[in-house]
Amino acid sequence: TWTRLLNLDLSGEALLDPLMRLSSLHMLLYMLKRANEEVGDATEPKFVLEIASPRRTTLFELSKENFGANRMLSTRAVRAYIESAKNDKRWREALQARAPAEAVREYLTERYEWQPDDGPPSGDPDTIFDALRTYAEKRHQQHVAKVHMEWARQIGLAVSRRGAGTWYSPDDSLLKALVMCVVDEGREEYHRFLEKLYDRFRLVIGAKEAERAFGTLPTDQNAFMQNTQRLEQRLRTLGLLRRLSDDCAYVENPFRSNK
């Protein structure tokens, strides 16, 4: 992504915004992939985008649900990481020790470099383990758990509305950055552009990409068709798409290098 952007006919200052947005998008994808690995989920992460609509759509509900699941994934990963301690033979050995509570505390402290602010926990092994899990989840909620929502909103991937919640819906600056990166040869056939958005960034906009993401055709294909139509109109308004006929529309990258 960096190579594609750096090869454009843009000044260094003009490159900072798309570099920030797409680098952060890659980081969000990386975090979701790592979280999936930790919880044992082999599926690829995905972002279901609802292109802004004047009224609430099926895509809104699906995108909101997708956002909620992605946001909680890192918390699930932390829990799975902590629970993995019980699969280690040292856990079983600690339980069989002459002083199991002390052995469990020593094992968990060493494994996770656990240094609780209020001192070493006391109690039976299960109580000590619960204290570690609570400590880890609390720290996570104060730090990394906030990343997905904050970054998604800052880079224009998601929006929040009081009473409606948060869902994935790209702003114009992110759409421009995606065109800069994805459209290689000056222009790209529109549906091929949508395919590339899914291939490179797991962005789900049309029915074909939804089928690839979920493994089955969406029940409301018309909603996805309208979603692609709204994106086409947005890109045309931004000067990034030209329709040559009823069957032929091209996304154009005016920032490409002529070298």
C-alpha positions, -999 to 999 in steps of 0.1 A, spaced: 0 0 0 28 24 9 46 17 -24 14 23 -44 8 56 -27 44 68 -28 45 62 -66 16 87 -72 20 122 -85 14 138 -51 35 160 -28 47 146 5 22 166 24 -7 155 3 3 118 9 1 120 47 -36 118 49 -41 86 27 -10 70 42 -25 75 77 -59 62 68 -48 31 49 -19 23 73 -45 23 102 -69 2 81 -41 -24 77 -34 -23 115 -71 -29 122 -71 -59 99 -40 -72 116 -55 -69 150 -86 -87 139 -66 -115 123 -45 -120 154 -76 -120 176 -92 -146 153 -61 -168 156 -62 -165 194 -99 -175 197 -94 -203 171 -115 -188 143 -102 -196 109 -125 -171 90 -111 -139 75 -121 -105 91 -144 -83 72 -159 -48 73 -195 -46 60 -198 -10 47 -232 7 44 -229 36 19 -248 65 34 -285 63 27 -313 87 34 -332 60 53 -323 30 74 -314 -1 54 -307 -38 58 -270 -30 53 -272 -6 83 -282 -34 106 -257 -59 92 -229 -33 93 -238 -24 129 -237 -61 139 -204 -66 121 -189 -36 139 -200 -49 173 -185 -83 167 -152 -68 155 -150 -45 184 -155 -73 209 -130 -96 192 -100 -84 210 -116 -89 244 -125 -125 234 -89 -129 224 -76 -117 257 -99 -141 275 -88 -170 253 -51 -161 259 -56 -162 297 -77 -194 296 -49 -210 276 -29 -212 309 -50 -241 320 -39 -262 290 -3 -261 301 11 -290 321 25 -265 346 -11 -256 356 -18 -293 364 15 -296 382 7 -265 403 -27 -279 413 -10 -311 425 17 -292 445 18 -293 483 8 -256 483 -14 -253 452 -24 -217 457 12 -205 460 23 -227 430 -6 -214 408 3 -178 417 39 -183 409 31 -200 376 6 -173 365 29 -145 376 58 -159 356 37 -168 325 20 -134 321 45 -112 340 16 -104 363 22 -76 387 -12 -65 402 -12 -30 418 -27 -43 450 -1 -70 456 -2 -108 451 -37 -122 452 -48 -147 478 -73 -175 480 -76 -209 463 -63 -215 427 -96 -207 411 -99 -174 429 -63 -165 420 -70 -173 383 -102 -153 383 -83 -123 397 -58 -126 369 -86 -127 343 -103 -97 358 -71 -78 359 -63 -86 323 -97 -77 310 -98 -44 330 -65 -33 316 -76 -43 281 -108 -22 284 -87 8 294 -63 5 264 -64 -18 234 -101 -24 235 -107 12 226 -85 11 195 -111 -4 171 -138 22 176 -114 52 179 -93 43 148 -123 33 127 -140 67 133 -107 87 129 -99 73 95 -134 76 82 -143 39 82 -171 41 108 -196 67 120 -215 70 154 -249 85 159 -267 91 192 -295 66 194 -283 46 165 -249 33 176 -218 28 155 -215 11 121 -191 10 91 -197 38 66 -168 53 47 -163 91 44 -151 108 13 -115 111 24 -112 73 29 -129 66 -4 -103 89 -22 -75 71 -4 -89 37 -15 -91 48 -51 -55 61 -49 -43 27 -38 -65 2 -56 -69 18 -91 -35 10 -107 -37 19 -143 -56 51 -143 -90 35 -143 -106 3 -132 -140 -13 -141 -164 -6 -113 -172 -42 -102 -135 -52 -105 -128 -22 -82 -153 -36 -56 -135 -70 -59 -102 -54 -52 -115 -36 -22 -125 -69 -7 -92 -87 -17 -70 -60 -2 -89 -46 27 -118 -71 33 -144 -43 25 -178 -57 18 -200 -35 -4 -218 -56 -31 -236 -90 -31 -206 -108 -47 -182 -97 -19 -209 -105 7 -211 -141 -6 -173 -144 -5 -172 -130 31 -201 -151 45 -199 -181 23 -235 -178 11 -256 -154 -10 -271 -126 11 -308 -129 17 -314 -94 6 -294 -90 -26 -314 -60 -36 -300 -41 -5 -265 -48 -17 -273 -38 -52 -286 -5 -39 -255 -2 -18 -232 -4 -49 -254 21 -67 -251 46 -38 -213 41 -38 -212 47 -76 -231 79 -72 -207 90 -44 -177 83 -65 -192 101 -95 -199 132 -73 -162 131 -62 -151 130 -98 -137 95 -94 -160 75 -116 -173 78 -151 -201 58 -166 -197 52 -203 -229 32 -209 -255 12 -190 -231 -17 -186 -198 1 -183 -186 22 -155 -150 30 -146 -134 42 -114 -107 67 -123 -76 76 -103 -66 111 -112 -36 109 -88 -17 82 -108 19 88 -118 26 95 -155 61 82 -152 
